[in-house]
């Protein structure tokens, strides 16, 4: 490919003109993300100051780097041979080549994420710019190291990716915090989990319809038909969205436009009952989503138990029973004051008998019943039927979340099915969130299950 063969879309031009410190390019396969990322990198290399001489391009392994960059006719390495010397191996840095910038020669290293000895040594020498190719396939320790170096060195970083799993740390720790560019043309599945609180990071989403000028319509049609709609690979490769693995318990049934509501639009006067349900974990580091934590869910039930609405969602450190009680009572005090007659009970994992008894003795809210959760009733309430109840309520549009419980909504998109049809317990915070909500629902099992559909 030569420069005259490149078809530049408006989005590509915006990326090339973007001066943000960190750029994320996500989306479907075949949308020229790597092509435009390479031109961004080439521009950075051309303009790097004289004293900044080291740049790193990192692939999942070195073989991929050789195939997809050094041997790829569409890479800037092969499109602009007059701007660089031939690559060569080195004992110090593996594969590398010289790039002739406007302010002197630069050394570009081609690294594999699978070779920790290599990338640990090289990154320790203070990079002056980085390109991470296919974030979803890179080890998270490498990704963390690269972002830390980019911030401490005040250098620029660009990363590309197809859709990964929503729970992957490259999303939760980094990409989700970028500001979405062109949000009107970014899928809802992407926007749903974006925090967008770091203005020095920008995110661009590429799709097959608008951003794949080098693919013909026949190629696009074949790609769309390649994977079953709703499968992880259809979400990841065709839509370019974070995908839900086949076997997701609730994600295929969840629609942000239906199941997630603005708290301010909630008519609290229509609530018949309010319940706080609590699942107890062991972690004191609530930021670590991979560890079990204490999660509480405040659920409101509408008149006739037509709907269950997740009002708020709390995660507290599991330091001691007294501290758990104190923190959660502080969170719910305003609800108890405003809705004393409707706020009926606190339901706790029935295995936590010491906490249940301690809370009964220490509570400041004497009108609340404090009890163990209903977790099993023979031939009626089981791990499988508890999961089926949520699925039924979602299908009937009777299980909703407010935006104050967005973390609970998101957690349920991550929950997987076990082989027997129950929720797969991975002993992570998402499972605690799911259990916490389940305890509130089983309290009103008979009311919720006797209705075949939501009355309009």
LUMGUZA-520752 format. One record per residue: x, y, z of N, C-alpha, C in turn. Coordinates in steps of 0.05 Angstrom, whole numbers, plus 32768, in hexadecimal, padded with zeros to 4 digits. Layout:
<rs>
XYZXYZXYZ;...
</rs>
This chain:
<rs>
80117FE88000800080008000801180198000;8009802D7FF1801780467FF08005805C7FFB;80108072800180008088800E7FE980907FFC;7FEC808E7FE27FD680967FD07FBF80837FD1;7FC4806A7FDB7FAF80567FDC7F9E80587FF6;7FA7806880097F98806B80227F7F807C801E;7F69807280277F50808280277F4C808D8043;7F4D80A780457F4B80B480607F2E80BB8066;7F2480B0807B7F0980B880847F0B80D08097;7EF480DC809D7EF480F380AF7EFD80EB80CA;7EF780D380D47EFF80CB80EE7F1E80C780EF;7F2980BB80DA7F4680B880D97F5480D380DB;7F4980E780CC7F55810180CC7F54810E80E8;7F3E810980F67F3B811481117F5081078124;7F5480ED81217F6880E081317F8480EC812C;7F8A80EF81137FA480FA810B7FA981168116;7F938125811A7F95814181237F9281438142;7F8D812D814F7F88812D816C7FA2812F817B;7FA48143818D7FBD8147819C7FBC813C81B8;7FA8812B81BE7FA6812081D97FBF810F81E0;7FC5810D81F97FDC80FD82027FD780DF81FD;7FBE80D682017FB880BA81FD7FA080B781EA;7FA480A681D67F8F80A181C27F87808381C3;7F6D807D81C37F64806281C17F54806081A7;7F5A804C81967F4B8047817E7F3F802B8181;7F25802A81847F17801081877F03800C8171;7EFA7FF3816E7EE67FEF815A7EE97FD5814B;7EDA7FD281357ED87FBA81267EF37FB48117;7EF67F9B810F7F0D7F9381007F0A7F9E80E3;7F217FA480D77F217FAE80BB7F1B7FCB80B8;7F1C7FDA80CE7F157FF780CD7F2E800980CD;7F457FFE80C67F5E800E80C37F67801C80DC;7F61801080F37F6A801C810C7F88801B810E;7F94800581067FB2800381077FBF801580F2;7FB2801880DB7FBD802A80C67FBE804780D0;7FA9805080DC7FA9806C80E67FBA806F80FE;7FBB805A81107FCD805B81277FEA805D811E;7FF1804E810A800C805080FF8013806B80F5;8001807980E88007809480DE800980A880F5;7FF880A3810A7FFB80B48122801780B1812E;801F80988131803A8092813C8050809E812B;804D809C8111806180A780FF806380C58103;804D80D28106804D80EF810B805A80F68125;805480E6813A806180EA8154808080E78151;808880D2814380A580CD813F80B280E48130;80A580EE811C80B18104810C80B6811C811E;80A48121813180A6813A814080B08137815C;80B9811F816480C5811C817F80DD812E8182;80DF813B819980F7814C819E8110813C819D;8126814A819A8140813D81978147812A81AE;8141813381C68149812381DD8137810B81E2;8121810981D4810F80F281D6811480DF81BF;811E80C781C5812880B681AF811D809A81AF;810D809281C28105807681C480E6807381C2;80DD806281AF80C1805D81AB80BC803F81AB;80A5803781B6809F801A81B88084801381AB;80857FFF819A806C7FF4818E806A7FD88199;80537FD281A780507FB981B580397FA981AB;803E7F9081A3802A7F7D819A80277F6781AE;80147F5581AA80107F3F81BD80287F2D81BE;80367F2A81A7804F7F1B81A780607F268190;807A7F208190808C7F2C817C80857F228160;807C7F09815D80747EFF8143805E7F0F8136;804B7F17814780357F28813C803F7F438133;80527F4E8142805E7F67813B806D7F658120;807B7F4F811C80897F4C810280757F4A80EB;80607F3A80EF804C7F3680D9803C7F4F80D4;80317F5B80EA801E7F7180E7802A7F8C80E4;80447F8E80E880517FA980E580697FA880D2;807D7F9880D980957F9880C980917F8D80AD;807F7F7980AA807A7F6C8090805F7F768084;80517F87809180377F908087803B7FA88074;80327FA5805B80367FBA804780267FD4804E;80137FD2805F80037FE98066800D7FF78080;80247FEE808B802F7FFB80A280408013809A;8043802680AC8054803D80A48071803580A0;8079801E80AC8095801580A88099800F808A;80868004807C80897FFD8060807E8012804D;806D802380568062803880458076804F8042;808880538056809A806A805680B78060805C;80C2804F804A80DC8043805080F380588051;80EF80708045810380848045810680928060;80F3808C807380F48099808D8100808780A3;810A806F809A8115805D80AF812B804C80A3;813A803F80B4814D802B80AD8140800F80B0;814C7FFB80A581417FE080A881437FD680C5;812F7FC680CC812F7FBC80E781457FA780EB;814D7FA3810481617F90810B815D7F878127;81657F6E812E81637F65814A817A7F71815A;81757F728175818A7F7C818681887F6E81A1;819E7F6881AD819E7F5C81C881917F6E81DC;81947F8881D8818A7F9B81EC816B7F9E81EB;81617FA181D281457FA881D081357F9781BC;813F7F8081B4812F7F7081A1812E7F7E8186;81177F7B817881147F87815E81137FA68160;81217FB3814F81217FD1815081297FDC8135;81227FF58130812C80038118812E8021811E;813E802E810E8142804B8111812D80598100;8122806E810B8110808080FD811C809B80FB;811B80A880E3812880C280DF811480D880E4;811380E280FC810180F88103810C811380FB;80FB812780FE8103814280F78119814D810A;811A81418122812D814A813681418134813E;81488123812B815C810E8130815080F2812F;816280DF8131815A80C3812F814C80B98149;813880A88144812A809B815A812C807D8158;812C806F816E812D8052816E811180488174;81068037816280EC802C816680EF800E816C;80E48005818380E77FEA818C80CC7FDB8186;80CE7FC3817C80B77FB1817880B77F9C818E;80A47F9D81A080A47F8B81B7808C7F7981B7;808F7F6281C480787F4F81C880707F5081E5;80567F5281EA804C7F53820580507F398214;80557F23820580597F09821280767F06821D;80877F19821680A37F17822080A87F2C8236;80A07F25824E80A17F38826480BE7F428269;80D17F30826780ED7F37826C80F57F4E8259;80ED7F4C824080F47F60822C80E67F7A8231;80CB7F7A823480BE7F93823780C27FA18252;80C77F91826780CD7F9D828180E87FAD827F;80FB7FA1827281157FAD827081147FC6825F;81067FC5824881057FDB823580F57FF28240;80DD7FEC824B80CC8001825680DA800F826D;80EB8001827B80F9800D8291810D80228288;81128023826E81258037826481178051825C;80FE8055826480EF806D826080E880738242;80D18069823A80C8806D821E80C0808A8219;80C28092820080BA80AD81F880A180AC81E6;8094809681E6807B809281D78075807581D4;805B806D81D28054805181D1803B804D81C0;803B803681B38024802D81A3801E801081AD;8006800C81B87FFD7FF281C17FE97FE781AD;7FEF7FD281A07FDE7FC6818C7FCD7FAF8198;7FB37FB181957FA07F9E819F7FA17F9B81BE;7F977FB081CB7F977FB181E87F8B7F9881F5;7F757F8E81EA7F677F7881F67F787F5F81F8;7F8E7F5D81E97F9E7F4581E97FB87F4981F8;7FBD7F6082047FD57F6682127FD27F608230;7FE77F57823D7FE77F52825A7FE27F6C8269;7FD17F6C827C7FC97F84828A7FE17F918299;7FF47F8182A2800B7F8C82B0801B7F9D829C;801D7F948283802B7FA4826F801C7FBE826A;80017FBC82677FF17FD482627FF47FE88278;7FF37FDF82917FF67FF182A880127FFE82A7;80267FEF82A280417FFA82A18043800F828B;8038800A82748039801D825E802B80378265;8013803582708005804E82778013805D828D;801E804F82A0802E805C82B58046806B82AA;8053805E8297806B806B828A80628083827A;804B8080826C80428097825B803C80AF826C;803080AB8283802980C28294804280CD82A1;805480BC82AC806C80C682BA807F80D382A6;808080C9828E809380D4827A808780EA826A;806D80EF826D805E8103825E806180FF8240;806080E58238806280DE821C804680D58213;804480D181F9802A80CA81ED802780AC81E9;800E80A381E98008808781E67FEF808481D5;7FF0807181C27FD9806A81B27FD4804C81B4;7FBB804481B67FB4802881B97F9D802181A7;7F9D8009819B7F878000818A7F7B7FE78197;7F627FE181917F567FC9819B7F3C7FC3818D;7F377FA981897F1B7FA081837F0D7F9E819E;7EF57F96819E7EE67F9481B77EF17F7E81C9;7EF47F8381E37EFC7F6E81F67EE57F688209;7EEB7F5C821F7ED77F5782337ED37F708244;7EBA7F77824B7EB67F90825A7EC57F928274;7ECB7F7B82807ED87F7B829A7EF77F7C8298;7F027F7B82807F1F7F7C827D7F2A7F978288;7F407F9582957F4B7FAC82A37F537FC38290;7F5A7FBD82777F627FD382657F4A7FE58260;7F317FDA82627F197FEB82627F167FFA827C;7F137FEA82927F0B7FF682AB7F1F800982B6;7F39800482B17F4E801682BC7F56802C82AA;7F52802982907F5D803D827D7F4980468268;7F41803582557F31803F823F7F17804B8247;7F0A8040825B7EF0804B82647EF28068826D;7F0A807182747F0D808C827E7F1280A18269;7F15809882507F1A80AA823A7F0180B98232;7F0480D082267EED80E0821C7EE680D58200;7ECD80CD81FC7EC480C281E37EC280D881CE;7ECF80D481B77ECC80E681A17EB680DC818E;7EA580EE81857E8F80E681737E7C80D28182;7E7280DA81997E6180C781A87E4780BF819A;7E3D80D081887E2480CA817A7E2780B28168;7E4080AB81607E458094814F7E54807E815D;7E53807F81787E60806A81887E4A80598194;7E4C803E81917E37802C819A7E31802F81B8;7E17802A81BE7E0F802D81DA7E1E801A81ED;7E26800281E27E357FEF81F27E4F7FFB81FB;7E5B800C81EB7E74801981F27E6F80308206;7E5B804081FF7E56805882107E4D8051822C;7E3F8039822F7E33803282487E478031825F;7E608029825A7E73802682707E89803B8270;7E87804F825E7E9B8064825D7E9880788274;7EAD807C82837EAD808F829A7EB380AB828F;7EC680AD827D7ECD80C6826F7ED580DC8283;7EEA80D682937EF280EA82A77F0F80F282A4;7F1D80EA828E7F3980F1828A7F3B80FF826E;7F3A811A826E7F3A812882557F5381258244;7F69811C824F7F818119823F7F8180FE8230;7F6B80EE82337F6780D682247F4F80D98211;7F5280D181F87F3C80D181E57F3780B681DA;7F1D80AF81D57F16809581CA7F06809981B0;7F0F808B819B7F01808B81827EF7806E817C;7EDE806C81747ED28052816D7ECF8051814F;7EDA803B81437ED9803781267EC480218120;7EB38025810C7E9F801181057EA1800A80E7;7E967FF380E07E977FE980C47E887FFB80B1;7E73800780B97E63801780A77E718030809E;7E7E803E80B07E89805880A97EA7805A80A8;7EB5804680B47ED2804A80B87EE3803380AD;7ED8802680987EE88010808C7EEA8015806D;7EF6802A80657EF6803180487F06801E8037;7F17800D80437F277FFB80337F1A7FDF8031;7F027FDC803C7EF37FC380397EDC7FC78026;7ED97FB580137EC27FB780017EA87FAE800F;7E927FB480037E787FAD800F7E757F8E8012;7E807F7F7FFE7E7F7F6280007E8F7F588018;7EA77F64801C7EB77F5D80337EA97F63804D;7E9C7F7A804F7E8E7F8180677E777F6E806C;7E687F6680577E527F54805A7E5C7F398064;7E727F2F80597E7D7F1580627E857F17807F;7E917F2D80877E9A7F3080A37E827F3080B6;7E6D7F3E80AE7E557F4080BF7E487F2480C3;7E4B7F1380AE7E3E7EF980AF7E507EE380BC;7E697EEB80C27E7C7ED780CB7E767ECC80E6;7E6C7EDD80F87E677ED481147E4A7ED7811B;7E3F7EC6812B7E227EC981337E1D7EE38141;7E077EF0813A7DFF7F0981487DFC7F038165;7E077F1481767E057F1181937E1D7F03819F;7E2D7EF6818E7E447EE881987E5A7EFC81A0;7E6D7EF281B07E837F0481B87E927F0E819F;7E987EFC818C7EA87F0481757E997F178162;7E7E7F1481617E6F7F2881517E717F43815E;7E6E7F4481797E707F5D81877E8C7F698184;7EA07F5881877EBC7F6281877EC67F69816B;7EC37F5781577ECF7F5B813D7EBD7F6B812A;7EA37F66812B7E917F7381187E877F8E8122;7E7E7F8F813B7E757FA881477E8C7FB88153;7EA17FAA815A7EB77FB781677EB17FC08183;7E9E7FB481907E957FBB81AB7EA17FA781BF;7EA37FB081D87EA97F9E81ED7E937F8881EC;7E9B7F6F81EC7E887F5A81E77E817F4B8200;7E6A7F3E82007E627F2D82167E667F10820C;7E747F01821C7E7A7EE682157E617ED68212;7E617EC281FF7E4B7EB081FD7E467EA48219;7E2D7EA382217E287E98823C7E247EAE8250;7E247EC882477E1E7EDD825A7E027EDA8265;7DFF7EDD827F7DE57ED7828B7DD07EEC8285;7DD87F0682857DC47F1B82827DC97F2F826B;7DE27F3182637DE97F4682507DD87F468237;7DD27F2F822A7DC17F3082127DA57F3A8217;7D9C7F3A82307D817F4382377D807F608240;7D987F6C82447D997F8782507D9C7F9C823A;7D8C7FB1823D7D8C7FC7822B7D8D7FE1823C;7DA27FF082387DA6800882487D8E801A8246;7D82801D822E7D6C802F822A7D5380268239;7D51800C823F7D3A8002824D7D3F7FFE826A;7D557FF282717D5A7FE9828D7D697FFD829E;7D74801282937D83802682A27D74804082A1;7D6C804B82B87D5C806382B97D6A807A82C9;7D63809282C27D6D80A982D17D6080A982ED;7D7080AC83027D6580AC831D7D5180C38320;7D5780D983147D4580F083177D2980EC830C;7D2780D982F97D0D80D382ED7CFC80BF82FD;7D0880B483127CFB80A083237CE580AD8333;7CCD80A283327CB780AB83437CB7809B835D;7CC480A583717CC78097838A7CAD80918398;7C9980A283937C7F809E83A07C7180848397;7C7A807983807C6E806083767C7B80488382;7C90804B83927C9D8034839E7C8C802983B5;7C89800F83B57C79800283CB7C8B7FF983E1;7CA47FF083DB7CB67FE683EF7CD37FEB83E6;7CE47FEF83FB7D017FF383F67D107FDF8407;7D247FD183FC7D337FBD840A7D517FC28405;7D617FC084197D7E7FC084167D877FA38419;7D967F9984057DA07F7E84067DBE7F7F8404;7DCB7F6D84147DE87F6F84187DF57F548414;7E0A7F5384047E1B7F3C84017E367F42840D;7E417F31841D7E5A7F36842C7E727F2A841E;7E867F3A84197EA07F30840E7EB67F358422;7ECE7F30841A7EE57F32842C7EF87F488426;7EF57F55840F7F097F6884067F067F838414;7F1D7F8F841B7F1D7FAB84257F267FBE840E;7F2E7FB383F87F367FC383E17F207FC283CC;7F0C7FD383CF7EF47FD283BE7EFA7FD983A1;7F117FE6839C7F177FED83807F207FD58370;7F287FBF837E7F307FA783717F187F96836A;7F0F7F9783517EF67F8A83497EF97F6C8348;7F127F6283497F167F4583487F137F378362;7F0F7F4683777F0C7F3B83927EEF7F3E839C;7EE67F2B83AC7ECC7F2C83B87ECA7F4383CB;7EB37F5283CA7EB07F6983DB7E947F6A83E8;7E917F7B83FB7E767F7F84077E667F9383F6;7E507F8983EC7E407F9883D97E237F9A83E4;7E187FB283E37DFC7FB683EC7DED7FC283D5;7DD47FBA83D27DC37FC383BD7DA87FCD83C8;7DA17FE583C27D877FF183CB7D737FED83B4;7D5E7FDE83BA7D4B7FD783A57D2F7FE083AD;7D227FEE839A7D077FF6839E7CF47FE5838D;7CDD7FDF83987CC87FCF838A7CB07FE18386;7CA67FE1836D7C8F7FF283677C757FE58370;7C607FF4836E7C467FEA83777C3F7FD08368;7C357FBC83787C2E7FA3836C7C477F938364;7C5F7F9C836C7C787F8F83667C7B7F8B8347;7C717F9F83397C747F9F831C7C917FA18314;7CA07FB183227CBC7FB5831B7CCE7FB48334;7CE67FAB83307CFC7FAE83447D107FC28338;7D157FD783477D277FEC833E7D3F7FEE8351;7D577FEA83467D707FEC83557D75800A8358;7D71801483717D72803183767D8F803A8379;7D9E802D838A7DBA8034838F7DCA801B8394;7DE4801E83937DF6800783957E0F801083A4;7E16800183B97E2C800983CB7E407FF383CE;7E5A7FFA83CD7E6F7FE783D37E807FF283EA;7E837FE383FF7E927FED84167EA87FD9841E;7EBE7FE384297ED37FD184317ECA7FBF8448;7ED37FA684477ECC7F92845B7EE07F938472;7EE17FA984807EF47FAC84957EEB7F9F84AF;7ED17FA384B67EC67F9784CE7EA87F9884CC;7E9A7F8884DC7E7C7F8984DC7E727FA584E4;7E7E7FB084F97E767FCA85027E797FDF84EC;7E8F7FDE84DD7E947FF284C87E817FEE84B1;7E7B7FD584AA7E687FD084947E4D7FDC849B;7E447FD684B47E2A7FE184BD7E2A7FFF84BD;7E3F800C84C77E41802984C87E3F803584AC;7E50802A849A7E518036847F7E3680338470;7E2A801C84727E12801884637DFA80278470;7DF98029848A7DE4803984967DE78056848F;7DFF8060848D7E03807B84847DF8807F8467;7DFC806B84567DF4806D843A7DD5806D8438;7DC8805E84497DAA805B84467D9A806E8458;7DA8807D84697D99808E847C7D8480A0846F;7D8C80AD845A7D7980C0844D7D6180B18441;7D65809984387D4F8089842D7D3C80818444;7D478079845A7D37807184717D278089847B;7D3380A1847C7D2580B884867D0E80C08474;7D1280BE84597CFD80C784467CE880B18442;7CF0809884457CDD8082843E7CDB806E8454;7CD88077846C7CD9806584847CC4804F8482;7CAC805584797C97804184787C9B802D8461;7CA98035844C7CAE802484357CC880148437;7CDB801F84457CF5801284497CF17FFD845F;7CF07FE484567CE67FCF84697CFD7FBE8476;7D127FB984677D257FA584717D417FA78466;7D537F9B84747D6F7F97846B7D737F798469;7D797F6F84527D7C7F52844D7D9A7F4C8448;7DA57F3984587DC17F3384577DC67F168451;7DDB7F1084437DE37EF4843D7DDE7EE48457;7DCE7ECF84557DC67EC0846D7DDD7EB1847A;7DF37EAF846C7E0B7EA184777E197EB3848C;7E127ECD848C7E207EE0849D7E107EE584B7;7E0C7ED084C77DFB7ED284DE7E067EE584F3;7E207EE784F67E2B7EF9850A7E257F168502;7E297F1C84E97E237F3784DF7E067F3E84E2;7DF47F2B84DB7DD87F2F84DD7DD07F3684FA;7DD97F26850D7DD37F2B85297DDF7F458534;7DF87F4A852B7E057F6385347DF57F7B8529;7DED7F7A85107DDE7F9085047DC37F958512;7DB67F7F851A7D9C7F8185287DA07F918542;7DB67F8C854F7DBB7F9985697DC57FB68566;7DD37FBC85507DE07FD6854E7DD07FEA853C;7DBC7FE1852D7DB07FF2851A7DA4800C8526;7DA7802185187D9A803B85207D7D803D8516;7D76802A85047D5C802C84F77D4A80158501;7D3C801A85177D2E800485257D157FFB8515;7D0C800A85017CF5800184F27CFC7FEC84DD;7D167FE884D87D1F7FD584C37D217FB984CE;7D177FA684BF7D1C7F8A84C57D377F8384BA;7D477F7584C97D627F6D84C07D627F4E84C1;7D677F4284AA7D647F2584A87D777F198494;7D787EFE84947D887EF084807D787EED8466;7D877EEC84507D7A7EEA84367D6F7ECE8431;7D5A7ECD84217D4F7EB484187D607EAB8400;7D707E9684037D827E8E83EE7D797E7383E1;7D687E6483F07D607E4A83E57D457E4283F1;7D337E3983DF7D1A7E2D83E77D177E1583D4;7D147DFD83DF7D137DE583D07CFF7DE683B9;7D087DDF83A17CF77DDF83897CED7DFA8380;7CF77E0F838C7CEE7E2983857D057E3D8381;7D137E4383967D297E5683947D437E478395;7D517E47837F7D6B7E3A837C7D7E7E4E836E;7D977E46836C7DAA7E57835E7DA17E5B8341;7D967E4683357D8D7E4883197D747E5A8317;7D617E5583287D487E6583257D4C7E82832D;7D5F7E88833F7D667EA383457D707EB2832D;7D807EA5831D7D8A7EB083047D747EB482F0;7D627EA082EF7D4C7EA182DC7D397EB782E3;7D367EBD82FD7D247ED383057D2E7EED82F9;7D487EF382FC7D537F0B82F17D4F7F0C82D3;7D547EF682C57D507EF582A87D337EFB82A1;7D217EF082B07D057EF482AB7CFE7F1282AF;7D077F1D82C47D007F3982CA7D0C7F4C82B5;7D257F4682AC7D317F5682977D217F54827D;7D197F3C82767D097F38825D7CEF7F47825F;7CE37F4882767CC97F55827B7CCC7F738280;7CE57F7D82807CEB7F9982857CE17FA182A1;7CE57F8E82B47CDC7F9382CF7CF37F9682E3;7D0C7F9282DA7D237F9682EA7D327FAE82DE;7D347FC382EE7D407FDC82E47D567FE582F8;7D677FF682EE7D7C800382FE7D7A802182FA;7D7F8031830F7D83804E830B7DA180538306;7DA7806A82FC7DC3807082F67DD480738310;7DC7807483277DD6807383407DE080578347;7DD6804383387DDE8028833C7DEB801D8322;7DF8802F83147E04802782FA7E18801182FD;7E27801083137E3A7FFB83177E2D7FE08319;7E157FDE83257E067FC583267DFD7FBD830A;7DF37FD082FB7DEA7FCA82DF7E027FBF82D0;7E197FCC82D17E307FC382C37E397FA782CC;7E397FA282E67E417F8882F07E317F7282E5;7E177F7782E17E057F6282D77E0A7F5C82BA;7E157F6F82AB7E1D7F69828F7E357F56828E;7E447F5482A47E5B7F4382A57E567F2682AE;7E3F7F2282BB7E3A7F0882C77E367EF282B2;7E437EDB82B67E417EC582A47E307EAF82AF;7E267E9D829D7E177E8682A67E297E6F82AB;7E247E6082C17E317E4782C67E247E3182B4;7E307E1A82B47E257E0482A37E097DFC82AB;7E027E0082C47DE77DF782CD7DD27E0D82CA;7DDA7E2582C17DC77E3B82BD7DC67E4F82D4;7DD77E4B82E87DDA7E5E82FE7DEF7E7382F6;7DF17E8883067E067E9B83027E217E8E8308;7E357E9282F67E4F7E8782FA7E5E7E98830F;7E657E8B83257E727E9A833C7E907E998338;7E9B7EB183317EB87EB3832E7EC57EC08347;7EB57EC4835C7EBE7ED083757ECB7EEB8370;7EBD7EFB83607EC67F17835B7EB07F2A8363;7EB67F4383627EA37F57836C7E897F57835D;7E8A7F5183437E717F5083337E5E7F3B833E;7E687F2483477E577F1083537E4A7F19836D;7E597F28837D7E4E7F3383967E377F468390;7E3B7F56837B7E267F6983737E0D7F5A836A;7E117F45835A7DFA7F3583517DEC7F288368;7DFB7F1C837B7DEF7F0F83927DDF7F2383A3;7DEB7F3B83A67DDE7F4F83B77DC27F5683AC;7DC07F5A83917DA67F6083857D937F488388;7D9E7F3083857D8D7F1883867D7F7F1583A1;7D8D7F1C83B77D817F1A83D27D697F2C83D4;7D697F4383C87D527F5483C97D3B7F4983B9;7D417F3D83A27D2C7F3283917D1F7F19839E;7D2F7F0883AB7D237EF083B77D117EF683CE;7D147F0E83DB7D027F1683F07CE67F1983E6;7CE37F1F83CD7CC87F2383C27CC37F0F83AB;7CCE7EF883AE7CCD7EE483997CB17EDE838F;7C9E7ED983A17C837ED283997C757EE9838A;7C797F0183937C6D7F1883867C787F1C836A;7C937F1983677CA07F1E834E7C9A7F088339;7C987EEF83427C957ED9832F7C787ED38327;7C657EDE83357C497ED7832E7C3F7EE78316;7C4E7EFB830D7C467F0B82F67C557F0182DD;7C467EFC82C87C527EF282AF7C5E7F09829F;7C547F2182A37C5E7F3882947C597F5182A5;7C667F66829C7C617F8082AA7C477F8C82A0;7C367F9482B37C1D7FA282AB7C257FBF82A2;7C197FC7828C7C1F7FE282827C0F7FF78290;
</rs>
